[in-house]
Amino acid sequence: MSKTARTLAAAGFIFVSALPALAQQKPQDPSKEHVQSLIAQAMQQTTPSPAPAPQTAAQGPTVNLTEQEAVTRATENNLTLISERITPQTWDYSMAATRANYLPTLTSTVGSVNQTDLNTSAFAGGVRTTSTTQSWSGGITQQVWRGGGNYNLQWTNNRNETSSTNSTCNPCFSSGLQGQITQPLLRNRKIDNIRATILTNEINQDIAEINLSASEVSIVAQVRNAYWELVYARQAVEEAERSLELATKLVGDNRSRVEIGTMAPIDVVQAQAEEANRRQQLVTAQATLRNNELALKRLIVGGTEDELWRATINPVDRPTVTAQPLDLEQAVKVALSKRTDLVVTRKN
């Protein structure tokens, strides 16, 4: 049987028991034994069976936390922000790889050739001729950022030594410089695939940074809101506990008044019903407190190794109301220039 049913049954029992006294022609003071009997019967009907003591889960230490500390923890430990901070870095690597197409390329070549030939002519200078040619070349090639052209510059240097007695230059040196510039007339003049990729990556990086700023603002707002929700929930629990104490005290006072005959037993039943209602409100407030605490922890705790993971958060700040002047025109200007969603839309 529920507590409400027991309460109604007790009230009906007391009312029925009092009917014979009300039906008499002349009011008479009830005897003390009769009053005590009614009280005992009412208490037997309304007193619930003792409930087992609640088992409280083991809680960690209590950590005092201010609003600013909660915001700082969120900016450092929030997993969403950590992920958002990595995204702009990925675009850095992508753009660096694409810009490498416009970096100059240096080339260098070193060679040595040793050649021996049998002479077939009396004028060759000896039975056989041995010649050694050593060469070195270096160059630079680069694609131009503007216009779609490219250039190539090559320097060559050779040293030739021979055993022929008819050679007038031994050893002989030769050098050469060669340059080439290629410039298309119209193709790739304004834009090409590489430049388009770089510019697109720059825009995507800007959007990623804007999204990071938006996420930071959103997380900070959520942390502040969750913090003050926790403050409200903790104060609500304290008020519910005080309210339950008053309701319990009222039940005891009413029982004392019934025992001395200054109050009807029905008032005890009403006080007990109010006490049960206050107890239910306390349980609801405690559940709300736990939910709000978990909501705040999800925003500021970075993992199971964090000290707040198993701790109880005690918000120490209290709300203060300060009037702030509002300039509507300036607020509209700031919104149009700094709202991240508008900036992202313009970038796209």
C-alpha positions as CSV (number, residue, x, y, z in Angstrom):
1,M,0.0,0.0,0.0
2,S,1.4,3.4,-0.9
3,K,1.9,6.2,1.6
4,T,-1.0,8.2,0.2
5,A,-3.4,5.3,0.6
6,R,-2.2,4.7,4.2
7,T,-2.7,8.4,4.9
8,L,-6.3,8.4,3.5
9,A,-7.1,5.2,5.4
10,A,-5.8,6.6,8.7
11,A,-7.8,9.8,8.2
12,G,-11.0,7.8,7.5
13,F,-10.4,5.6,10.5
14,I,-10.1,8.6,12.8
15,F,-13.1,10.3,11.3
16,V,-15.3,7.1,11.7
17,S,-14.1,6.6,15.2
18,A,-15.1,10.2,16.1
19,L,-18.6,9.9,14.7
20,P,-20.2,8.4,17.9
21,A,-19.0,11.3,19.9
22,L,-20.3,13.8,17.3
23,A,-23.7,12.2,17.3
24,Q,-24.4,12.7,20.9
25,Q,-27.0,15.3,21.9
26,K,-24.8,16.9,24.5
27,P,-21.1,17.4,23.9
28,Q,-18.9,15.6,26.4
29,D,-15.2,15.7,26.9
30,P,-13.6,12.5,25.7
31,S,-11.9,10.5,28.3
32,K,-8.1,10.3,28.4
33,E,-8.1,6.6,27.7
34,H,-10.3,7.2,24.6
35,V,-7.9,9.8,23.3
36,Q,-4.9,7.7,23.9
37,S,-6.6,4.8,22.1
38,L,-7.4,6.9,19.0
39,I,-3.8,8.2,18.9
40,A,-2.3,4.7,19.1
41,Q,-4.6,3.4,16.4
42,A,-3.8,6.4,14.2
43,M,-0.1,6.0,14.7
44,Q,-0.4,2.3,13.9
45,Q,-2.1,3.1,10.6
46,T,0.1,6.0,9.5
47,T,3.6,5.0,10.6
48,P,5.4,3.3,7.7
49,S,7.6,0.4,8.2
50,P,11.2,1.4,8.7
51,A,13.1,1.6,5.4
52,P,16.6,0.3,5.0
53,A,19.3,2.8,5.4
54,P,20.4,4.2,2.0
55,Q,23.8,3.1,0.9
56,T,25.8,6.1,-0.2
57,A,28.4,5.5,-2.8
58,A,32.0,6.3,-1.9
59,Q,32.7,9.8,-3.0
60,G,36.1,11.4,-3.8
61,P,37.5,14.6,-2.3
62,T,35.6,17.8,-2.6
63,V,37.3,20.4,-4.9
64,N,36.4,24.1,-4.6
65,L,36.0,25.6,-8.1
66,T,35.5,29.1,-9.3
67,E,33.9,30.1,-12.5
68,Q,37.2,31.3,-14.0
69,E,39.0,28.1,-13.0
70,A,36.3,26.1,-14.8
71,V,36.7,28.2,-17.9
72,T,40.5,27.7,-17.8
73,R,40.2,24.0,-17.4
74,A,37.7,23.8,-20.3
75,T,40.1,25.7,-22.7
76,E,43.0,23.4,-21.7
77,N,41.3,20.0,-21.3
78,N,38.1,20.0,-23.4
79,L,38.5,17.3,-26.1
80,T,36.4,19.2,-28.6
81,L,38.7,22.2,-28.5
82,I,41.8,20.0,-28.6
83,S,40.5,18.4,-31.8
84,E,39.6,21.8,-33.3
85,R,43.1,23.1,-32.6
86,I,44.6,20.3,-34.7
87,T,42.6,21.0,-37.8
88,P,44.3,24.3,-38.8
89,Q,47.7,22.5,-38.4
90,T,46.7,19.9,-41.0
91,W,46.1,22.7,-43.5
92,D,49.6,24.1,-42.8
93,Y,51.1,20.8,-43.9
94,S,48.8,20.6,-46.9
95,M,49.7,24.1,-48.1
96,A,53.5,23.5,-47.4
97,A,53.3,20.5,-49.7
98,T,51.5,22.4,-52.4
99,R,53.8,25.4,-52.3
100,A,56.8,23.1,-52.7
101,N,55.9,23.1,-56.4
102,Y,57.2,26.7,-56.6
103,L,60.4,26.2,-54.8
104,P,63.6,26.2,-56.9
105,T,65.2,23.0,-57.9
106,L,69.0,22.8,-57.8
107,T,70.8,20.2,-60.0
108,S,74.4,19.2,-60.1
109,T,76.3,16.6,-62.2
110,V,79.9,15.4,-62.0
111,G,81.4,13.1,-64.5
112,S,84.8,11.7,-65.7
113,V,85.5,9.8,-68.9
114,N,88.7,8.0,-69.7
115,Q,89.1,6.9,-73.3
116,T,92.0,5.2,-75.1
117,D,92.2,5.0,-78.9
118,L,94.7,3.2,-81.2
119,N,96.0,5.5,-83.8
120,T,95.5,4.7,-87.5
121,S,97.2,7.7,-88.8
122,A,100.8,8.7,-88.7
123,F,99.8,12.2,-87.9
124,A,97.9,11.2,-84.7
125,G,101.0,11.6,-82.5
126,G,101.9,8.2,-81.0
127,V,100.8,4.6,-81.2
128,R,97.8,5.2,-79.0
129,T,96.0,8.2,-77.7
130,T,94.6,8.4,-74.2
131,S,92.2,11.2,-73.3
132,T,90.5,12.1,-70.0
133,T,87.5,14.3,-69.9
134,Q,86.2,15.6,-66.5
135,S,82.9,17.5,-66.4
136,W,80.8,19.4,-63.8
137,S,77.5,21.1,-64.3
138,G,75.0,22.8,-62.1
139,G,71.7,24.4,-62.6
140,I,68.5,25.8,-61.2
141,T,64.9,25.3,-62.3
142,Q,61.9,27.1,-60.9
143,Q,58.3,27.5,-61.8
144,V,57.2,31.1,-61.5
145,W,54.3,31.9,-59.1
146,R,52.8,34.7,-61.4
147,G,52.0,34.1,-65.0
148,G,52.5,30.4,-65.2
149,G,56.0,30.5,-66.6
150,N,59.2,28.8,-65.6
151,Y,62.9,29.3,-66.1
152,N,66.0,27.1,-66.3
153,L,69.6,28.2,-65.8
154,Q,72.5,25.7,-66.5
155,W,76.2,26.1,-66.1
156,T,78.7,23.6,-67.5
157,N,82.5,23.3,-67.0
158,N,84.7,20.7,-68.8
159,R,88.4,19.7,-68.5
160,N,90.0,17.7,-71.3
161,E,93.5,16.2,-71.1
162,T,95.1,14.0,-73.8
163,S,98.3,12.2,-74.5
164,S,98.4,13.2,-78.1
165,T,101.5,15.1,-79.1
166,N,99.7,17.1,-81.7
167,S,97.3,18.7,-79.2
168,T,98.0,22.4,-78.8
169,C,96.0,22.7,-75.6
170,N,96.7,20.2,-72.9
171,P,94.8,20.2,-70.7
172,C,91.9,22.3,-72.2
173,F,89.1,23.9,-70.3
174,S,85.7,24.8,-71.6
175,S,82.7,26.5,-69.8
176,G,79.3,27.4,-70.8
177,L,76.2,29.1,-69.4
178,Q,72.7,28.4,-70.8
179,G,69.4,29.9,-69.7
180,Q,65.8,29.3,-70.8
181,I,62.6,31.1,-69.9
182,T,59.2,29.7,-70.9
183,Q,56.2,31.9,-70.6
184,P,52.8,30.8,-72.0
185,L,50.9,33.5,-73.7
186,L,47.5,33.0,-72.0
187,R,47.4,29.6,-70.4
188,N,47.8,29.6,-66.6
189,R,48.4,33.3,-66.7
190,K,45.8,34.2,-64.0
191,I,45.3,30.9,-62.2
192,D,46.5,27.4,-62.5
193,N,45.8,24.1,-60.6
194,I,48.5,24.6,-58.1
195,R,47.6,28.2,-57.3
196,A,44.0,27.3,-57.0
197,T,44.8,24.5,-54.6
198,I,46.9,26.9,-52.5
199,L,44.3,29.6,-52.3
200,T,41.6,27.1,-51.5
201,N,43.7,25.6,-48.7
202,E,44.3,29.1,-47.3
203,I,40.5,29.8,-47.2
204,N,39.9,26.4,-45.6
205,Q,42.5,27.2,-43.0
206,D,40.9,30.5,-42.3
207,I,37.5,28.8,-41.9
208,A,39.1,26.2,-39.6
209,E,40.5,28.9,-37.4
210,I,37.2,30.7,-37.3
211,N,35.4,27.4,-36.4
212,L,38.0,27.1,-33.6
213,S,37.2,30.5,-32.3
214,A,33.5,29.7,-32.5
215,S,34.0,26.4,-30.6
216,E,36.0,28.2,-27.9
217,V,33.2,30.8,-27.5
218,S,30.5,28.1,-27.4
219,I,32.4,25.9,-24.9
220,V,33.1,28.8,-22.6
221,A,29.4,29.8,-22.8
222,Q,28.4,26.2,-22.0
223,V,30.9,26.0,-19.1
224,R,29.6,29.2,-17.6
225,N,26.0,28.1,-18.0
226,A,26.8,24.7,-16.5
227,Y,28.6,26.2,-13.6
228,W,25.7,28.5,-12.6
229,E,23.3,25.6,-13.1
230,L,25.4,23.7,-10.6
231,V,25.4,26.6,-8.2
232,Y,21.6,26.8,-8.4
233,A,21.2,23.0,-8.0
234,R,23.4,23.0,-4.9
235,Q,21.4,25.9,-3.3
236,A,18.2,24.1,-4.2
237,V,19.4,21.0,-2.4
238,E,20.3,23.1,0.7
239,E,16.8,24.7,0.6
240,A,15.1,21.3,0.2
241,E,17.1,19.9,3.2
242,R,16.0,22.9,5.4
243,S,12.4,22.5,4.2
244,L,12.5,18.8,5.1
245,E,13.9,19.6,8.5
246,L,11.0,22.0,9.1
247,A,8.5,19.5,7.9
248,T,9.9,16.8,10.2
249,K,9.9,19.2,13.1
250,L,6.3,20.0,12.4
251,V,5.4,16.3,12.5
252,G,7.0,16.0,15.9
253,D,5.3,19.1,17.2
254,N,1.9,18.0,16.0
255,R,2.3,14.6,17.7
256,S,3.1,16.4,20.9
257,R,0.0,18.5,20.6
258,V,-2.1,15.5,19.9
259,E,-0.8,13.8,22.9
260,I,-1.7,16.7,25.2
261,G,-5.1,17.0,23.4
262,T,-4.7,20.4,21.7
263,M,-4.8,19.1,18.2
264,A,-6.7,16.4,16.2
265,P,-4.8,13.4,14.9
266,I,-5.7,14.3,11.4
267,D,-3.2,17.2,11.6
268,V,-0.4,14.7,12.2
269,V,-1.4,12.8,9.0
270,Q,-1.4,16.1,7.0
271,A,2.0,17.0,8.4
272,Q,3.4,13.5,7.5
273,A,2.0,13.9,4.0
274,E,3.8,17.3,3.7
275,E,7.0,15.7,5.0
276,A,6.8,13.0,2.4
277,N,6.3,15.6,-0.3
278,R,9.3,17.6,1.0
279,R,11.4,14.4,1.0
280,Q,10.5,13.7,-2.6
281,Q,11.5,17.3,-3.5
282,L,14.9,16.7,-1.8
283,V,15.5,13.5,-3.8
284,T,14.6,15.3,-7.0
285,A,16.9,18.2,-6.1
286,Q,19.8,15.8,-5.4
287,A,19.3,14.1,-8.7
288,T,19.4,17.4,-10.5
289,L,22.6,18.3,-8.6
290,R,24.3,15.2,-9.8
291,N,23.2,15.6,-13.4
292,N,24.4,19.2,-13.4
293,E,27.7,18.2,-11.9
294,L,28.2,15.6,-14.6
295,A,27.3,18.1,-17.3
296,L,30.0,20.4,-16.0
297,K,32.6,17.6,-15.7
298,R,32.0,16.6,-19.4
299,L,33.1,20.1,-20.4
300,I,36.2,20.6,-18.1
301,V,37.5,17.1,-17.5
302,G,40.0,15.7,-20.0
303,G,40.0,12.1,-19.0
304,T,40.0,9.6,-16.2
305,E,43.3,10.7,-14.9
306,D,42.0,14.2,-14.1
307,E,41.6,15.0,-10.4
308,L,38.0,16.1,-10.9
309,W,37.0,12.7,-12.4
310,R,36.1,11.2,-9.1
311,A,35.9,14.4,-7.0
312,T,32.8,16.4,-5.9
313,I,32.8,19.9,-7.3
314,N,31.9,22.7,-4.9
315,P,31.2,25.9,-6.9
316,V,32.3,28.7,-4.6
317,D,31.3,31.7,-6.7
318,R,27.9,33.4,-6.1
319,P,26.0,35.4,-8.7
320,T,26.2,39.1,-8.7
321,V,23.9,41.4,-10.7
322,T,25.5,44.5,-12.2
323,A,23.6,46.8,-14.6
324,Q,25.4,47.1,-17.9
325,P,24.6,49.9,-20.4
326,L,23.7,48.6,-23.8
327,D,24.4,50.5,-27.1
328,L,22.2,48.8,-29.6
329,E,23.8,50.3,-32.7
330,Q,27.3,49.2,-31.5
331,A,26.0,45.8,-30.7
332,V,24.6,45.4,-34.2
333,K,28.0,46.5,-35.7
334,V,29.9,44.1,-33.6
335,A,27.6,41.2,-34.5
336,L,27.9,41.9,-38.2
337,S,31.7,42.1,-38.1
338,K,32.6,39.4,-35.6
339,R,29.9,36.7,-35.7
340,T,31.8,33.6,-36.8
341,D,28.9,32.1,-38.8
342,L,28.7,35.3,-41.0
343,V,32.5,35.3,-41.5
344,V,32.4,31.6,-42.6
345,T,29.6,32.4,-45.0
346,R,31.6,35.2,-46.5
347,K,34.7,32.9,-46.9
348,N,32.6,30.3,-48.6
